[in-house]
Amino acid sequence: MRKIHINSVAPGETLARPILQENGNVLLGAGVELSQRFIDRLMGLGIDMLFIDDPLTEGLEPPSAIQDDTRKRASDTIFKTMTSIMDQPVIKGRTIAPELGRTFRKVFGDIVQDLVRRQEVMVSLTNIHVADSYLFHHSLNVAILAGIMGLAKGYNRNQLEELGMGALMFDIGMTRIPKELLKKTGAYTPAERSQMEKHTEEGFNIIRAQHDISLLSAHCALQHHERYDGSGYPRKLKREEIHEYAQIVGIADVYDALTSARPHRKRFTPTEAIEFLFAAGNTYFDLDLIKIFCRHISIYPVATTVLLSTGQIAVVAVNNPLAVHRPIVRIIREPDGAPPPAAYQIDLKDEHSLMIVKEV
């Protein structure tokens, strides 16, 4: 399979990975032949990238950070919990959310089990979902990325749980923001921006009201928009004033937001997002944390379609953790646009005159 922009998908091609709804259920399954009607409908749902089957990339399977069953259960739990809170009244400034701690503790426990079992050093987030489900899948992706960071730092079980619970619920304050504001695609007015920024304090209040969730987890919600140089909100904290958990969640939040399709802008490639994070070192986030994060993220995930400096089109086949910019690629188009008689691979680590120009 290979991952391509939806504008490059032709009617008759076959979907290789499913499209997910808000709750993790399948909207369109793998193996479906894509008609123009399907393609147009997916575009209307805000989907810009698809995995498709291709004989020349047979056998290429991007590894998932967590198992499909784990993602489905986690997505369903996050969706049901957040939508339930959205529909509940606020009583004395606090949202009633029974069993929140127990529910999310089980979710993150399953995620950590999958992450620990993984053999790959580097990960990518490979799920494709409709735009309206961004809030729910974003929370799960941030928890996965934060879990990888916690494991990389050698956190003990209690620390991992505190971080993971905070990561899963870091945006739970969004459930207290009016839905029309969440769905707005244009620029916010100053009053609307001020209202949106309240989600950090709203989330903190929701989480700290739970008797079985650490207050440090609640600080992931409160502080994930604080910045290393004091330019963030809500309290303009600086450097060590921001808890490390919140910095980790903030890094994961920015990375997943940048690499997701949003109504107001196109998605960043993983390479572009990592460049952004490095540029933000010791400005937005602690540079040492950014370095740890980036060591575990694949900048050219398996199945990514790329343009080489020779004019050839290739698909990433194998990542090289020791040379992240130089993966093994499989050639699917020669410089003249013709497919090769038979697919063949090039290890860019050994071909110093070849380089990846861009993703296509």
HUHU-V860784 format. One record per residue. N is the residue number from 0. RES is the residue in one letter. PHI is phi as a letter, one per 40 degrees, with the letter a starting at -180 (* if undefined). NEAR is the number of other ideal C-beta (glycine too) atoms within 8 Angstrom. D_FIRST is the distance of its C-alpha to the first C-alpha in Angstrom with 1 decimal. Layout:
n=N res=RES phi=PHI near=NEAR d_first=D_FIRST
n=N res=RES phi=PHI near=NEAR d_first=D_FIRST
This chain:
n=0 res=M phi=* near=13 d_first=0.0
n=1 res=R phi=a near=14 d_first=3.8
n=2 res=K phi=b near=11 d_first=7.0
n=3 res=I phi=b near=11 d_first=9.8
n=4 res=H phi=c near=8 d_first=13.3
n=5 res=I phi=c near=12 d_first=14.3
n=6 res=N phi=c near=4 d_first=16.9
n=7 res=S phi=c near=7 d_first=14.4
n=8 res=V phi=c near=11 d_first=12.9
n=9 res=A phi=b near=5 d_first=14.7
n=10 res=P phi=d near=7 d_first=16.3
n=11 res=G phi=h near=6 d_first=14.9
n=12 res=E phi=c near=10 d_first=11.2
n=13 res=T phi=b near=9 d_first=9.6
n=14 res=L phi=c near=17 d_first=8.9
n=15 res=A phi=c near=9 d_first=6.3
n=16 res=R phi=b near=11 d_first=8.7
n=17 res=P phi=c near=10 d_first=12.4
n=18 res=I phi=c near=15 d_first=14.8
n=19 res=L phi=b near=14 d_first=17.8
n=20 res=Q phi=c near=11 d_first=21.5
n=21 res=E phi=d near=10 d_first=24.3
n=22 res=N phi=c near=10 d_first=25.0
n=23 res=G phi=g near=12 d_first=21.5
n=24 res=N phi=c near=8 d_first=21.5
n=25 res=V phi=c near=8 d_first=18.6
n=26 res=L phi=c near=9 d_first=19.3
n=27 res=L phi=a near=9 d_first=16.4
n=28 res=G phi=c near=7 d_first=14.4
n=29 res=A phi=c near=7 d_first=11.0
n=30 res=G phi=g near=5 d_first=11.3
n=31 res=V phi=c near=9 d_first=13.6
n=32 res=E phi=c near=7 d_first=14.0
n=33 res=L phi=c near=13 d_first=14.6
n=34 res=S phi=c near=8 d_first=18.1
n=35 res=Q phi=c near=6 d_first=19.9
n=36 res=R phi=c near=6 d_first=21.8
n=37 res=F phi=c near=10 d_first=18.9
n=38 res=I phi=c near=12 d_first=17.6
n=39 res=D phi=c near=8 d_first=21.2
n=40 res=R phi=c near=8 d_first=21.7
n=41 res=L phi=c near=12 d_first=18.8
n=42 res=M phi=d near=10 d_first=20.2
n=43 res=G phi=c near=6 d_first=23.6
n=44 res=L phi=c near=11 d_first=22.4
n=45 res=G phi=g near=10 d_first=21.5
n=46 res=I phi=c near=14 d_first=17.7
n=47 res=D phi=b near=9 d_first=16.6
n=48 res=M phi=b near=11 d_first=12.9
n=49 res=L phi=b near=14 d_first=10.0
n=50 res=F phi=c near=13 d_first=6.3
n=51 res=I phi=b near=13 d_first=5.5
n=52 res=D phi=c near=9 d_first=4.5
n=53 res=D phi=a near=10 d_first=5.5
n=54 res=P phi=d near=5 d_first=7.9
n=55 res=L phi=c near=10 d_first=8.4
n=56 res=T phi=b near=13 d_first=5.3
n=57 res=E phi=d near=7 d_first=6.0
n=58 res=G phi=g near=4 d_first=7.2
n=59 res=L phi=c near=12 d_first=5.7
n=60 res=E phi=b near=7 d_first=6.6
n=61 res=P phi=c near=12 d_first=8.5
n=62 res=P phi=c near=10 d_first=12.0
n=63 res=S phi=c near=9 d_first=13.9
n=64 res=A phi=c near=12 d_first=17.5
n=65 res=I phi=b near=11 d_first=18.9
n=66 res=Q phi=c near=7 d_first=18.3
n=67 res=D phi=d near=6 d_first=17.2
n=68 res=D phi=c near=6 d_first=20.8
n=69 res=T phi=c near=12 d_first=22.4
n=70 res=R phi=c near=13 d_first=20.7
n=71 res=K phi=c near=10 d_first=21.7
n=72 res=R phi=c near=11 d_first=25.3
n=73 res=A phi=c near=15 d_first=25.6
n=74 res=S phi=c near=15 d_first=24.4
n=75 res=D phi=c near=11 d_first=26.8
n=76 res=T phi=c near=11 d_first=29.7
n=77 res=I phi=c near=13 d_first=29.3
n=78 res=F phi=c near=13 d_first=29.1
n=79 res=K phi=c near=9 d_first=32.2
n=80 res=T phi=c near=12 d_first=34.2
n=81 res=M phi=c near=14 d_first=33.7
n=82 res=T phi=c near=8 d_first=34.4
n=83 res=S phi=c near=9 d_first=37.4
n=84 res=I phi=c near=13 d_first=38.8
n=85 res=M phi=d near=8 d_first=38.3
n=86 res=D phi=c near=5 d_first=40.5
n=87 res=Q phi=c near=9 d_first=43.2
n=88 res=P phi=c near=3 d_first=46.3
n=89 res=V phi=c near=8 d_first=47.3
n=90 res=I phi=b near=7 d_first=50.4
n=91 res=K phi=f near=4 d_first=52.5
n=92 res=G phi=g near=5 d_first=49.6
n=93 res=R phi=b near=9 d_first=47.3
n=94 res=T phi=c near=12 d_first=44.6
n=95 res=I phi=c near=6 d_first=44.9
n=96 res=A phi=a near=12 d_first=41.8
n=97 res=P phi=c near=4 d_first=42.9
n=98 res=E phi=g near=6 d_first=40.8
n=99 res=L phi=c near=13 d_first=38.5
n=100 res=G phi=c near=11 d_first=38.9
n=101 res=R phi=c near=8 d_first=38.3
n=102 res=T phi=c near=10 d_first=35.3
n=103 res=F phi=c near=13 d_first=33.4
n=104 res=R phi=c near=11 d_first=34.6
n=105 res=K phi=c near=8 d_first=32.8
n=106 res=V phi=d near=14 d_first=29.6
n=107 res=F phi=c near=15 d_first=29.6
n=108 res=G phi=d near=9 d_first=30.7
n=109 res=D phi=c near=12 d_first=27.5
n=110 res=I phi=c near=15 d_first=25.4
n=111 res=V phi=c near=12 d_first=27.4
n=112 res=Q phi=d near=9 d_first=27.1
n=113 res=D phi=c near=12 d_first=23.3
n=114 res=L phi=c near=13 d_first=23.5
n=115 res=V phi=c near=7 d_first=26.1
n=116 res=R phi=c near=6 d_first=24.1
n=117 res=R phi=c near=9 d_first=21.1
n=118 res=Q phi=c near=3 d_first=21.0
n=119 res=E phi=c near=7 d_first=19.0
n=120 res=V phi=c near=4 d_first=21.4
n=121 res=M phi=b near=11 d_first=19.2
n=122 res=V phi=b near=12 d_first=17.4
n=123 res=S phi=a near=12 d_first=15.4
n=124 res=L phi=b near=10 d_first=15.5
n=125 res=T phi=b near=12 d_first=12.3
n=126 res=N phi=c near=10 d_first=13.9
n=127 res=I phi=b near=11 d_first=14.2
n=128 res=H phi=a near=12 d_first=17.7
n=129 res=V phi=c near=12 d_first=20.4
n=130 res=A phi=c near=11 d_first=22.7
n=131 res=D phi=c near=8 d_first=25.8
n=132 res=S phi=c near=13 d_first=24.4
n=133 res=Y phi=d near=10 d_first=24.3
n=134 res=L phi=d near=10 d_first=27.4
n=135 res=F phi=c near=13 d_first=26.3
n=136 res=H phi=c near=12 d_first=22.7
n=137 res=H phi=c near=13 d_first=24.2
n=138 res=S phi=c near=16 d_first=26.9
n=139 res=L phi=c near=13 d_first=24.4
n=140 res=N phi=c near=12 d_first=22.3
n=141 res=V phi=c near=16 d_first=25.6
n=142 res=A phi=c near=15 d_first=26.8
n=143 res=I phi=c near=14 d_first=23.7
n=144 res=L phi=c near=16 d_first=24.2
n=145 res=A phi=c near=16 d_first=27.9
n=146 res=G phi=c near=16 d_first=27.6
n=147 res=I phi=c near=12 d_first=25.8
n=148 res=M phi=c near=16 d_first=28.6
n=149 res=G phi=c near=13 d_first=31.2
n=150 res=L phi=c near=12 d_first=30.0
n=151 res=A phi=c near=9 d_first=29.8
n=152 res=K phi=c near=7 d_first=33.4
n=153 res=G phi=g near=5 d_first=34.6
n=154 res=Y phi=d near=8 d_first=35.8
n=155 res=N phi=c near=6 d_first=37.6
n=156 res=R phi=c near=5 d_first=36.9
n=157 res=N phi=c near=6 d_first=39.1
n=158 res=Q phi=c near=9 d_first=37.8
n=159 res=L phi=d near=13 d_first=34.2
n=160 res=E phi=c near=12 d_first=35.2
n=161 res=E phi=c near=12 d_first=37.2
n=162 res=L phi=c near=18 d_first=34.4
n=163 res=G phi=c near=15 d_first=31.8
n=164 res=M phi=c near=15 d_first=34.1
n=165 res=G phi=c near=20 d_first=34.8
n=166 res=A phi=c near=18 d_first=31.2
n=167 res=L phi=c near=14 d_first=30.4
n=168 res=M phi=b near=16 d_first=33.4
n=169 res=F phi=c near=14 d_first=33.7
n=170 res=D phi=b near=13 d_first=33.2
n=171 res=I phi=c near=14 d_first=35.1
n=172 res=G phi=c near=16 d_first=37.9
n=173 res=M phi=c near=11 d_first=35.7
n=174 res=T phi=c near=11 d_first=36.8
n=175 res=R phi=b near=11 d_first=40.2
n=176 res=I phi=c near=13 d_first=39.2
n=177 res=P phi=d near=6 d_first=39.8
n=178 res=K phi=c near=7 d_first=36.7
n=179 res=E phi=c near=6 d_first=37.5
n=180 res=L phi=c near=11 d_first=37.4
n=181 res=L phi=c near=9 d_first=34.1
n=182 res=K phi=c near=7 d_first=32.6
n=183 res=K phi=c near=8 d_first=34.5
n=184 res=T phi=b near=5 d_first=32.4
n=185 res=G phi=c near=5 d_first=35.3
n=186 res=A phi=c near=3 d_first=37.3
n=187 res=Y phi=c near=9 d_first=39.3
n=188 res=T phi=c near=6 d_first=43.1
n=189 res=P phi=d near=6 d_first=44.9
n=190 res=A phi=c near=6 d_first=45.9
n=191 res=E phi=c near=10 d_first=42.4
n=192 res=R phi=c near=9 d_first=41.0
n=193 res=S phi=c near=8 d_first=43.9
n=194 res=Q phi=c near=10 d_first=43.0
n=195 res=M phi=c near=10 d_first=39.3
n=196 res=E phi=c near=10 d_first=40.3
n=197 res=K phi=c near=12 d_first=42.3
n=198 res=H phi=c near=12 d_first=39.2
n=199 res=T phi=c near=15 d_first=39.6
n=200 res=E phi=c near=10 d_first=43.1
n=201 res=E phi=c near=13 d_first=42.3
n=202 res=G phi=c near=17 d_first=39.6
n=203 res=F phi=d near=13 d_first=42.0
n=204 res=N phi=c near=12 d_first=44.6
n=205 res=I phi=c near=19 d_first=42.3
n=206 res=I phi=c near=15 d_first=41.2
n=207 res=R phi=c near=9 d_first=44.6
n=208 res=A phi=c near=8 d_first=46.1
n=209 res=Q phi=c near=10 d_first=44.3
n=210 res=H phi=c near=4 d_first=46.6
n=211 res=D phi=b near=6 d_first=43.8
n=212 res=I phi=b near=12 d_first=41.6
n=213 res=S phi=c near=9 d_first=42.5
n=214 res=L phi=c near=7 d_first=44.0
n=215 res=L phi=c near=10 d_first=41.7
n=216 res=S phi=c near=14 d_first=38.7
n=217 res=A phi=c near=14 d_first=40.4
n=218 res=H phi=c near=13 d_first=40.7
n=219 res=C phi=c near=17 d_first=37.0
n=220 res=A phi=c near=17 d_first=37.4
n=221 res=L phi=c near=12 d_first=40.6
n=222 res=Q phi=b near=14 d_first=39.6
n=223 res=H phi=c near=12 d_first=35.8
n=224 res=H phi=b near=10 d_first=36.9
n=225 res=E phi=c near=14 d_first=39.6
n=226 res=R phi=b near=12 d_first=39.1
n=227 res=Y phi=d near=12 d_first=40.4
n=228 res=D phi=c near=8 d_first=42.7
n=229 res=G phi=g near=8 d_first=44.2
n=230 res=S phi=c near=6 d_first=42.6
n=231 res=G phi=c near=9 d_first=40.9
n=232 res=Y phi=a near=8 d_first=42.1
n=233 res=P phi=c near=9 d_first=43.9
n=234 res=R phi=b near=6 d_first=46.4
n=235 res=K phi=f near=8 d_first=45.4
n=236 res=L phi=c near=9 d_first=45.2
n=237 res=K phi=b near=9 d_first=44.7
n=238 res=R phi=f near=6 d_first=43.3
n=239 res=E phi=c near=4 d_first=44.4
n=240 res=E phi=c near=6 d_first=45.6
n=241 res=I phi=c near=14 d_first=41.9
n=242 res=H phi=c near=9 d_first=40.9
n=243 res=E phi=d near=7 d_first=38.1
n=244 res=Y phi=d near=14 d_first=36.2
n=245 res=A phi=c near=15 d_first=36.3
n=246 res=Q phi=c near=13 d_first=35.2
n=247 res=I phi=c near=15 d_first=32.1
n=248 res=V phi=c near=16 d_first=31.3
n=249 res=G phi=c near=16 d_first=32.1
n=250 res=I phi=c near=15 d_first=29.7
n=251 res=A phi=c near=15 d_first=26.8
n=252 res=D phi=c near=13 d_first=27.9
n=253 res=V phi=c near=13 d_first=27.8
n=254 res=Y phi=c near=14 d_first=24.5
n=255 res=D phi=c near=13 d_first=22.7
n=256 res=A phi=c near=9 d_first=24.7
n=257 res=L phi=c near=11 d_first=23.9
n=258 res=T phi=c near=11 d_first=20.1
n=259 res=S phi=b near=9 d_first=20.3
n=260 res=A phi=c near=9 d_first=20.8
n=261 res=R phi=b near=9 d_first=24.5
n=262 res=P phi=c near=5 d_first=26.8
n=263 res=H phi=c near=5 d_first=28.9
n=264 res=R phi=a near=4 d_first=26.5
n=265 res=K phi=c near=5 d_first=23.0
n=266 res=R phi=c near=11 d_first=20.9
n=267 res=F phi=c near=9 d_first=21.3
n=268 res=T phi=c near=9 d_first=18.5
n=269 res=P phi=d near=13 d_first=18.8
n=270 res=T phi=c near=9 d_first=20.7
n=271 res=E phi=c near=9 d_first=23.1
n=272 res=A phi=c near=13 d_first=23.6
n=273 res=I phi=c near=12 d_first=24.6
n=274 res=E phi=c near=8 d_first=26.8
n=275 res=F phi=c near=11 d_first=28.5
n=276 res=L phi=c near=15 d_first=29.1
n=277 res=F phi=c near=10 d_first=30.6
n=278 res=A phi=c near=7 d_first=32.8
n=279 res=A phi=c near=10 d_first=33.9
n=280 res=G phi=c near=12 d_first=35.1
n=281 res=N phi=g near=7 d_first=38.6
n=282 res=T phi=b near=9 d_first=38.7
n=283 res=Y phi=c near=11 d_first=36.5
n=284 res=F phi=b near=15 d_first=35.7
n=285 res=D phi=c near=10 d_first=36.9
n=286 res=L phi=c near=9 d_first=35.3
n=287 res=D phi=c near=6 d_first=35.2
n=288 res=L phi=c near=13 d_first=33.2
n=289 res=I phi=c near=14 d_first=30.7
n=290 res=K phi=c near=9 d_first=30.4
n=291 res=I phi=c near=11 d_first=29.6
n=292 res=F phi=d near=15 d_first=27.0
n=293 res=C phi=c near=10 d_first=25.2
n=294 res=R phi=c near=8 d_first=25.3
n=295 res=H phi=b near=11 d_first=22.9
n=296 res=I phi=b near=13 d_first=20.4
n=297 res=S phi=c near=11 d_first=17.4
n=298 res=I phi=c near=8 d_first=18.0
n=299 res=Y phi=b near=14 d_first=14.7
n=300 res=P phi=d near=12 d_first=12.2
n=301 res=V phi=d near=13 d_first=9.4
n=302 res=A phi=g near=15 d_first=6.3
n=303 res=T phi=c near=11 d_first=9.3
n=304 res=T phi=c near=12 d_first=10.1
n=305 res=V phi=b near=15 d_first=13.7
n=306 res=L phi=b near=11 d_first=16.7
n=307 res=L phi=c near=13 d_first=18.8
n=308 res=S phi=c near=8 d_first=22.6
n=309 res=T phi=c near=6 d_first=22.7
n=310 res=G phi=g near=7 d_first=21.0
n=311 res=Q phi=c near=10 d_first=17.8
n=312 res=I phi=b near=11 d_first=14.4
n=313 res=A phi=b near=13 d_first=12.1
n=314 res=V phi=b near=16 d_first=9.1
n=315 res=V phi=c near=15 d_first=10.4
n=316 res=A phi=b near=10 d_first=10.0
n=317 res=V phi=a near=7 d_first=13.2
n=318 res=N phi=c near=12 d_first=15.6
n=319 res=N phi=b near=11 d_first=19.3
n=320 res=P phi=d near=7 d_first=21.6
n=321 res=L phi=c near=3 d_first=24.6
n=322 res=A phi=a near=8 d_first=23.2
n=323 res=V phi=c near=11 d_first=20.9
n=324 res=H phi=c near=9 d_first=20.9
n=325 res=R phi=b near=8 d_first=20.0
n=326 res=P phi=c near=12 d_first=16.7
n=327 res=I phi=c near=12 d_first=15.3
n=328 res=V phi=b near=14 d_first=13.0
n=329 res=R phi=b near=14 d_first=11.4
n=330 res=I phi=c near=13 d_first=13.1
n=331 res=I phi=b near=14 d_first=11.7
n=332 res=R phi=a near=9 d_first=14.9
n=333 res=E phi=c near=10 d_first=18.4
n=334 res=P phi=d near=6 d_first=21.1
n=335 res=D phi=c near=4 d_first=22.3
n=336 res=G phi=g near=5 d_first=19.1
n=337 res=A phi=c near=6 d_first=18.6
n=338 res=P phi=c near=7 d_first=15.6
n=339 res=P phi=c near=11 d_first=16.8
n=340 res=P phi=d near=3 d_first=18.2
n=341 res=A phi=a near=4 d_first=15.9
n=342 res=A phi=c near=9 d_first=13.1
n=343 res=Y phi=a near=7 d_first=15.0
n=344 res=Q phi=b near=9 d_first=14.9
n=345 res=I phi=b near=10 d_first=17.5
n=346 res=D phi=c near=9 d_first=18.9
n=347 res=L phi=c near=14 d_first=20.2
n=348 res=K phi=c near=8 d_first=22.8
n=349 res=D phi=c near=5 d_first=24.5
n=350 res=E phi=b near=8 d_first=24.3
n=351 res=H phi=c near=4 d_first=26.7
n=352 res=S phi=c near=4 d_first=26.9
n=353 res=L phi=b near=9 d_first=23.2
n=354 res=M phi=a near=7 d_first=22.0
n=355 res=I phi=c near=11 d_first=19.3
n=356 res=V phi=c near=7 d_first=21.0
n=357 res=K phi=a near=7 d_first=18.8
n=358 res=E phi=c near=9 d_first=15.5
n=359 res=V phi=b near=9 d_first=14.7
